[in-house]
Amino acid sequence: MAGLVSDGLAQRLQALEDRAAIADLIARYGPAADAGDAEAVAALWTPDGTYRFDDTVLDADALATLVTIPTHQEYLRRGCAHVISAPRIDLDGDTAVAVTHSVVLVRDGETWVAERVSANRWELVRTAAGWRVHHRRNRLLDGAAAARELLA
């Protein structure tokens, strides 16, 4: 098949495959977090990756502990759903930036309450194992400019 596909078509196909892989990677976060699967959460990041939320920064070693922090354990006990919007993805070779909204829904009696509504910026890199998160920043959408800047 070599030579049958133009360079332009091959580049467009690669971009579509990259976007699908990145969207799939991001979509894996919520179910892994809601299952309390520390290994699955950590596997989404590069070995030197970080996740910043509120005033907390987790490095690669601490990412597996994310689902064990008291707040997350309380979410799991009550019943929760980490829902992430479809990402806006900007590709640049072997790196990409994706922007999403996220909502953590927590069960409160017979209803579900939006416990956290946040802006997210995912910085991703292509690795030998596929796309992985290098840095993720998450800010509550509380009216502050810092959260809006993540969405820009």
C-alpha positions as CSV (number, residue, x, y, z in Angstrom):
1,M,0.0,0.0,0.0
2,A,3.1,2.2,0.3
3,G,2.9,4.9,-2.3
4,L,-0.9,4.6,-2.7
5,V,-1.6,7.1,0.0
6,S,-0.6,10.8,-0.4
7,D,1.4,12.5,2.3
8,G,-1.5,14.8,3.0
9,L,-3.9,12.0,3.4
10,A,-1.5,10.1,5.6
11,Q,-1.1,13.2,7.8
12,R,-4.8,13.7,8.1
13,L,-5.3,10.1,9.0
14,Q,-2.6,10.3,11.7
15,A,-4.2,13.4,13.1
16,L,-7.6,11.6,13.3
17,E,-6.0,8.6,15.0
18,D,-4.1,10.9,17.4
19,R,-7.3,12.7,18.3
20,A,-9.2,9.5,18.9
21,A,-6.4,8.1,21.1
22,I,-6.3,11.3,23.2
23,A,-10.0,11.4,23.6
24,D,-10.0,7.8,24.6
25,L,-7.2,8.4,27.1
26,I,-9.1,11.3,28.7
27,A,-12.3,9.3,28.8
28,R,-10.6,6.6,30.8
29,Y,-9.9,8.9,33.7
30,G,-13.5,9.2,35.1
31,P,-14.3,5.4,35.2
32,A,-10.8,4.6,36.7
33,A,-11.3,7.3,39.4
34,D,-14.9,6.1,40.2
35,A,-13.8,2.5,40.4
36,G,-11.0,3.5,42.8
37,D,-8.5,1.9,40.5
38,A,-5.2,3.6,41.5
39,E,-3.1,1.7,38.9
40,A,-5.4,2.6,36.0
41,V,-5.4,6.3,37.0
42,A,-1.6,6.4,37.3
43,A,-1.2,4.5,34.0
44,L,-2.7,7.5,32.2
45,W,0.3,9.7,33.0
46,T,4.0,9.7,31.9
47,P,6.5,8.6,34.6
48,D,7.4,12.3,35.2
49,G,3.8,13.6,34.9
50,T,2.0,15.8,37.3
51,Y,-1.6,16.7,38.3
52,R,-2.4,20.0,39.9
53,F,-5.8,20.6,41.4
54,D,-6.7,23.3,43.9
55,D,-3.5,23.9,45.9
56,T,-2.3,20.3,45.5
57,V,0.3,19.0,43.1
58,L,0.7,15.3,42.7
59,D,3.8,13.9,41.0
60,A,4.0,10.6,39.2
61,D,4.7,8.7,42.4
62,A,1.7,10.3,44.2
63,L,-0.8,9.9,41.3
64,A,-1.6,6.3,42.4
65,T,-2.6,7.7,45.8
66,L,-5.2,10.1,44.3
67,V,-8.1,7.7,44.8
68,T,-7.0,7.0,48.4
69,I,-7.2,10.6,49.7
70,P,-10.0,11.2,52.3
71,T,-12.1,13.4,50.0
72,H,-12.0,10.8,47.2
73,Q,-12.8,8.0,49.5
74,E,-15.8,9.9,50.8
75,Y,-17.0,10.4,47.2
76,L,-16.7,6.6,46.6
77,R,-18.5,5.8,49.8
78,R,-21.4,8.1,48.8
79,G,-21.4,7.2,45.1
80,C,-19.8,9.5,42.6
81,A,-19.3,10.1,38.9
82,H,-16.4,12.0,37.4
83,V,-17.8,13.3,34.1
84,I,-15.5,14.9,31.6
85,S,-16.6,16.8,28.5
86,A,-15.5,16.0,25.1
87,P,-12.0,17.5,24.7
88,R,-10.9,20.3,22.4
89,I,-7.6,19.0,21.2
90,D,-4.7,21.0,19.7
91,L,-2.1,18.7,18.1
92,D,1.5,19.7,17.6
93,G,3.5,16.7,16.4
94,D,4.2,14.4,19.4
95,T,2.6,16.8,21.9
96,A,-0.9,18.0,22.3
97,V,-3.1,20.2,24.6
98,A,-6.6,19.2,25.4
99,V,-9.1,21.4,27.2
100,T,-12.2,20.0,29.0
101,H,-14.7,20.7,31.6
102,S,-15.2,18.2,34.4
103,V,-17.9,17.7,36.9
104,V,-17.8,15.4,40.0
105,L,-21.3,14.3,40.8
106,V,-21.9,12.9,44.3
107,R,-25.0,11.2,45.5
108,D,-26.9,13.0,48.2
109,G,-29.9,10.9,49.3
110,E,-32.0,10.3,46.2
111,T,-30.3,13.1,44.1
112,W,-27.0,13.8,42.6
113,V,-25.1,17.1,43.4
114,A,-22.4,18.7,41.4
115,E,-19.7,18.7,44.0
116,R,-16.9,20.1,41.7
117,V,-17.2,21.9,38.4
118,S,-13.8,22.6,36.9
119,A,-11.8,23.7,33.9
120,N,-9.0,21.3,32.8
121,R,-5.9,21.7,30.7
122,W,-4.3,18.4,29.7
123,E,-0.8,18.5,28.3
124,L,-0.1,15.2,26.5
125,V,2.9,13.5,24.9
126,R,3.2,10.6,22.5
127,T,5.2,7.8,24.1
128,A,6.2,4.3,23.0
129,A,3.1,3.1,24.9
130,G,0.8,5.7,23.2
131,W,-0.4,9.1,24.3
132,R,0.0,9.9,28.0
133,V,-0.8,12.9,30.2
134,H,2.3,14.8,31.0
135,H,0.7,17.6,33.0
136,R,-3.0,18.2,34.0
137,R,-4.2,21.3,35.6
138,N,-7.7,21.5,37.2
139,R,-9.3,24.7,38.6
140,L,-12.7,25.1,40.1
141,L,-14.9,27.3,37.9
142,D,-15.6,29.7,40.8
143,G,-15.4,32.9,38.8
144,A,-11.7,33.4,39.1
145,A,-9.7,34.3,36.0
146,A,-7.3,31.4,36.5
147,A,-9.9,28.8,35.7
148,R,-11.1,30.7,32.6
149,E,-7.5,30.9,31.4
150,L,-7.3,27.1,31.3
151,L,-10.2,27.1,28.9
152,A,-8.7,29.7,26.5
